[in-house]
Amino acid sequence: MYAAGPRLADCYESLEPSGLTMHTIRRVSGRILLVLTMFLFSITVSCGQVDGPVNLTQYPGMPHVSPSWSPDGSRIAYISDGIYIMDANGGNRTKVIDLDMSEEKSPSWSPDGNSIVFAGASGSVLSMDTDGSNLTPVVTGMSIYWISDCPSYSPGGSQIMFAAAREQGWWKIYLVDMDGSNETCLTPPGVDDEEPAWSPDGTRIAFVSNRDGHSGIYVMNADGSDPVRLTDGRGAHDSPTWSPDGSRIAFVSNRDGKTYIYIMDADGGNVTRLTDNDLFEMSPEWSPDGKKIVFAGEPEAGKPDIYVVSVPENLR
């Protein structure tokens, strides 16, 4: 079942980004992908037509990855040769900190919009103010073989959740207080549990797991109890993101042969495909107003881009 209304692929006529080439690393379902040639675009879908795409980062020679909405939806943080913050329309771009793109990833805003947390080298997790000051390690990196990813503040702002692969190599989901104390592992050994996402009210966590033998979307309580699988066994499923009201979850899956974005009810019902194009789609994130989803897309030609697609009213 597809979303009502015109398909995204039927709405736009062409994509004509300017060229740039760089390398960075992305992880999808526990695999390490080499990603080349990044761009950031905005696509607005309305009445069967597309205004754009509008390239939000028209800076040659620079990759632009891992976009994250500010809580009020007015700004976007992303990673290039550092962490940048810009207006949602691409204006007023400011580099707030230098980074090594091979190590740092996944910036995420605090609920009050005053700080950003991101994954660092050797399994570390760091926070900083949005102007780049007060850079603080929340989780200290202990080994070059450790990896961390997908850190995010709890909705109340008192804890940080993240996924990490440590000594045994399994991905697990952790909670830690803002000062780095009271680290708690929420998931069991012997399976990969990753890509955690808080529900808006902080009572549940959506995540990806292979505990049933293949990648699926699960939801558990905030203390790790009562995990429930939401997706069926058709294909792999990744990158859950909650709608702002907590009623739906968007995710990516190759259940229809290629990797598209889907939306389902928070209990796993009413799975609906949102996108229909030739992109390999990754890392969706719902906008704070619920009207858009940002995602990374890689066409067959091998040039990944970052797009924003509108969400039909019946799927918000």
C-alpha positions in Angstrom: 0.0 0.0 0.0 1.4 3.4 -1.0 0.7 6.8 0.5 -2.3 8.6 -1.0 -1.5 11.3 -3.6 1.1 11.6 -6.3 4.4 9.6 -6.1 7.5 11.7 -5.3 9.1 10.2 -8.5 6.2 11.5 -10.5 6.5 15.0 -9.1 10.0 16.2 -9.9 11.5 16.5 -13.3 15.2 16.5 -12.7 17.9 16.7 -10.0 20.9 18.8 -11.0 23.3 19.1 -8.1 26.7 20.7 -8.6 29.6 18.3 -8.2 31.9 17.6 -5.2 33.7 14.6 -4.1 34.7 13.5 -0.6 34.6 10.3 1.5 32.9 9.5 4.8 31.6 6.4 6.6 28.0 5.4 7.3 26.7 2.4 9.1 23.5 0.7 8.0 22.4 -2.5 9.8 25.8 -3.1 11.2 27.6 -2.8 7.9 30.1 -0.1 7.1 29.4 1.8 3.9 31.8 4.1 2.0 29.7 7.1 1.0 30.9 9.4 -1.8 29.9 12.8 -3.0 27.4 14.3 -0.6 24.9 17.1 -1.2 22.0 18.6 0.8 18.8 19.3 -0.9 15.3 20.4 0.1 12.3 19.0 -1.8 8.8 20.4 -1.2 5.9 18.3 -2.5 2.6 20.2 -2.9 -0.4 19.5 -5.2 1.5 17.0 -7.3 4.4 19.4 -8.0 7.8 19.9 -6.6 9.3 23.3 -5.9 13.0 22.6 -6.2 15.0 20.6 -5.4 16.8 23.4 -3.5 20.4 22.8 -2.7 20.9 24.0 0.9 24.6 23.7 0.9 26.0 25.1 -2.3 29.7 25.0 -1.2 32.0 23.2 -3.6 34.5 20.7 -2.3 32.6 20.0 0.8 30.5 16.9 1.8 27.4 17.4 3.9 26.0 14.5 6.0 23.9 13.6 9.0 21.4 16.5 9.1 19.4 17.0 12.3 16.5 19.4 12.9 16.6 21.8 15.9 13.7 21.3 18.3 11.8 24.3 16.8 12.5 23.3 13.2 14.2 26.5 12.4 17.8 25.2 12.0 19.7 22.1 10.8 22.9 20.8 12.3 25.0 18.6 10.0 28.5 17.2 9.6 31.0 18.3 6.9 34.6 19.1 7.8 33.1 20.0 11.1 29.7 20.4 12.7 27.8 23.2 11.0 24.5 24.9 11.9 22.4 26.7 9.3 18.9 28.0 8.9 16.3 25.5 7.7 16.4 27.2 4.3 20.2 26.8 4.0 21.1 30.4 5.0 23.4 31.7 7.8 25.7 28.6 7.7 28.1 28.6 10.7 30.9 26.2 11.4 30.8 25.6 15.1 33.6 23.0 15.5 36.3 21.2 13.4 36.0 17.5 13.2 37.6 14.4 11.6 34.8 13.1 9.4 36.1 9.6 9.6 35.4 9.5 13.3 32.6 11.9 14.3 29.0 11.5 13.3 25.3 11.8 14.2 24.7 15.2 15.8 21.5 15.5 17.8 20.0 18.6 19.5 19.1 18.9 23.2 15.4 19.5 23.9 16.0 23.1 24.8 18.0 23.7 21.6 21.1 24.9 23.5 23.4 22.0 23.0 24.3 19.2 20.6 25.5 15.6 21.3 27.4 13.6 18.8 29.4 10.3 18.5 33.2 10.6 18.5 36.3 8.6 18.1 37.0 5.3 19.9 33.4 4.9 21.1 33.2 8.3 22.7 30.1 10.5 23.0 30.5 14.3 23.4 28.3 17.3 24.0 28.8 20.9 23.3 26.9 24.2 23.2 25.5 25.1 19.8 28.3 27.7 19.4 30.9 25.0 19.8 31.9 26.0 23.3 32.0 23.7 26.4 33.0 20.6 24.5 32.6 17.8 27.1 33.1 14.1 26.9 30.0 12.3 28.2 31.3 8.8 27.4 35.1 8.5 27.2 36.5 6.5 24.2 38.4 3.5 25.5 39.6 1.7 22.4 40.2 2.3 18.7 38.1 -0.8 18.1 35.1 0.7 19.9 32.3 2.4 17.9 29.5 4.6 19.1 26.6 6.0 17.1 23.1 7.6 17.2 23.4 9.5 20.5 20.4 11.5 21.6 19.1 13.4 24.6 16.1 12.0 26.5 13.0 14.2 26.0 13.5 15.5 29.5 17.2 16.3 28.8 18.6 14.4 31.8 20.1 11.4 30.0 21.8 10.5 26.8 21.0 7.3 24.9 23.4 5.8 22.4 24.4 2.6 20.6 27.9 1.2 20.9 29.9 -1.8 19.7 32.5 -2.6 22.3 34.6 -5.7 23.5 32.5 -8.5 22.0 31.6 -6.5 18.9 27.8 -6.7 19.4 25.9 -3.5 19.1 24.1 -2.6 22.4 22.0 0.3 23.5 23.1 2.3 26.6 21.8 5.1 28.8 24.0 7.5 30.7 23.4 10.5 32.9 24.6 13.9 31.5 27.7 13.8 33.7 28.7 10.4 32.4 27.6 8.5 35.5 25.2 5.6 35.9 25.8 4.0 32.5 23.2 1.3 31.9 23.0 -1.3 29.1 19.4 -1.8 28.1 19.8 -4.7 25.7 21.1 -8.3 26.1 24.4 -9.8 24.8 24.7 -11.9 21.7 22.6 -9.8 19.3 22.9 -6.5 17.6 20.6 -3.8 18.9 21.2 -0.4 17.5 19.8 2.9 16.0 17.7 3.8 19.1 15.1 6.6 19.0 13.2 8.0 21.9 9.4 8.3 21.7 8.4 12.0 22.2 7.1 11.3 25.7 10.2 9.4 26.7 8.4 6.2 27.7 9.4 4.0 24.8 12.4 3.4 22.6 12.3 2.3 19.0 15.4 0.4 17.8 16.8 -2.0 15.2 17.7 -5.6 16.1 18.6 -8.8 14.5 17.5 -10.9 17.5 15.1 -12.8 15.3 17.7 -13.5 12.7 17.2 -10.5 10.4 17.0 -6.8 10.8 13.7 -5.5 12.2 12.1 -2.5 14.0 11.3 -3.1 17.7 9.9 -1.0 20.5 10.7 -1.4 24.2 10.0 0.5 27.4 12.6 3.1 28.3 14.1 0.7 30.9 14.7 -1.9 28.2 11.8 -4.1 29.2 9.1 -5.7 27.1 10.6 -5.5 23.6 8.1 -6.0 20.8 8.8 -6.5 17.1 6.8 -4.2 14.9 7.9 -5.2 11.4 7.5 -8.5 9.6 10.2 -10.7 8.1 10.2 -9.3 4.6 13.6 -7.6 4.0 15.7 -5.5 6.3 14.4 -2.6 8.3 16.5 0.3 9.6 16.5 3.8 11.1 13.2 4.3 13.0 12.1 7.8 13.7 9.0 8.8 15.6 6.3 11.3 14.5 6.1 14.3 16.9 2.9 13.1 18.4 4.3 9.5 18.9 1.5 7.9 16.9 3.6 6.8 14.0 7.2 5.6 13.1 9.0 6.1 9.9 11.8 3.8 8.8 13.7 2.5 5.8 13.3 -1.0 4.3 14.2 -3.0 1.2 11.0 -5.1 1.6 9.9 -4.1 -1.9 13.3 -4.8 -3.5 14.8 -1.4 -3.1 15.3 0.7 0.0 12.5 3.1 0.5 11.0 5.1 3.4 7.9 3.7 5.0 5.5 4.9 7.7 3.6 2.7 10.1 1.5 3.1 13.2 3.4 3.0 16.5 2.0 -0.5 17.1 3.3 -1.8 13.7 0.0 -1.5 11.8 -0.9 0.2 8.6 2.6 0.1 6.9 2.6 2.6 4.0 5.4 3.3 1.6 6.1 7.0 1.5 8.7 7.3 -1.3 8.9 5.7 -4.8 12.1 6.6 -6.6 15.5 5.2 -7.7 17.3 6.3 -4.5 18.9 4.0 -1.9 17.4 5.8 1.1 18.9 6.0 4.6 18.6 7.8 7.9 15.1 9.4 7.9 14.3 12.0 10.6 10.8 13.5 11.2 10.6 17.3 11.4 9.4 18.8 14.6 6.1 20.0 12.9 5.5 16.5 11.5 5.2 17.8 7.9 8.5 16.6 6.5 11.1 13.8 6.7 14.7 14.4 5.9 16.7 11.5 4.6 19.9 10.6 2.8 19.4 9.1 -0.7 21.9 7.5 -3.0 21.0 7.2 -6.7 22.3 4.3 -8.8 25.0 6.6 -10.2 26.5 6.6 -6.7 26.2 10.2 -5.7 24.3 10.3 -2.3 22.3 13.3 -1.5 20.2 14.5 1.5 16.6 15.3 0.7 13.5 16.6 2.5 10.2 15.1 1.5 6.8 16.2 2.6 4.5 13.8 4.5 0.9 13.7 3.4 -1.6 14.8 6.1 -3.1 11.4 6.4 0.3 10.0 7.5 1.3 12.6 10.0 
